[in-house]
Amino acid sequence: MIGIAPEFEGLAEQYTAQNALSWRLDPIAATEIEMRLASYGLDQHSINAEAYVQASEALTLFEDLLRAAQLRRMVLLKEIGNQRLIGARRTDERPKRAAISSNLPPNPELPPQ
């Protein structure tokens, strides 16, 4: 609401929404609104272009948020995979260590078990 005093922004938004609905549903109102817009140098193409620009900013922000979430997801999945590998290695190493230590001769420097 450029050029509207802050205390009247709510009312201006209400009128704008009402005009948009009239533009869509009432052919007489649509003709009048299009004439008013034309007096300001705005036509259907300029309105569509502005709507596209405003929507593209929101879509770009949304895409950035999705990309960041995907990156966090990939990092988390990689970390989960690493933790599983570490856990699998630990369980594989425990029996091997016990088997290796049982095959070794006793160390005279260590107390007996």
C-alpha positions, -999 to 999 in steps of 0.1 A, spaced: 0 0 0 24 26 -12 13 62 -6 -14 51 20 -11 64 56 -4 35 79 -36 40 98 -56 35 66 -37 5 52 -63 -20 66 -92 -2 50 -73 2 17 -65 -35 17 -102 -42 23 -113 -20 -7 -86 -35 -29 -98 -70 -22 -134 -59 -28 -124 -43 -61 -105 -74 -72 -136 -95 -65 -157 -71 -85 -132 -70 -113 -135 -108 -115 -172 -112 -112 -189 -80 -124 -183 -71 -161 -195 -35 -156 -172 -30 -126 -143 -47 -146 -147 -22 -174 -147 7 -149 -116 -7 -131 -98 -13 -163 -105 23 -174 -92 36 -141 -60 15 -144 -55 27 -180 -56 63 -168 -26 54 -147 -9 37 -176 -15 2 -164 -28 -25 -187 -33 -62 -183 3 -70 -193 18 -46 -168 -4 -60 -141 6 -96 -150 42 -86 -151 40 -71 -116 22 -101 -102 48 -123 -117 77 -103 -102 60 -103 -67 53 -140 -69 88 -149 -82 103 -132 -51 82 -154 -28 89 -185 -49 127 -178 -48 125 -175 -11 106 -208 -9 131 -225 -32 160 -213 -10 142 -227 21 136 -260 3 173 -262 -8 185 -255 28 162 -282 42 174 -307 16 210 -300 24 203 -304 62 185 -337 53 215 -350 33 240 -341 60 218 -358 86 215 -390 65 252 -390 59 258 -387 97 234 -415 104 252 -437 79 285 -429 95 272 -437 129 259 -471 117 293 -478 101 311 -470 133 286 -491 153 291 -521 129 329 -518 131 328 -518 169 307 -549 171 329 -566 145 361 -556 164 351 -569 199 351 -606 191 383 -603 171 401 -586 200 390 -613 224 401 -640 200 434 -624 193 441 -618 230 432 -655 239 457 -667 213 486 -647 227 509 -660 254 505 -644 288 524 -612 294 546 -616 325 544 -578 332 505 -578 335 486 -593 364 468 -625 357 431 -623 348 
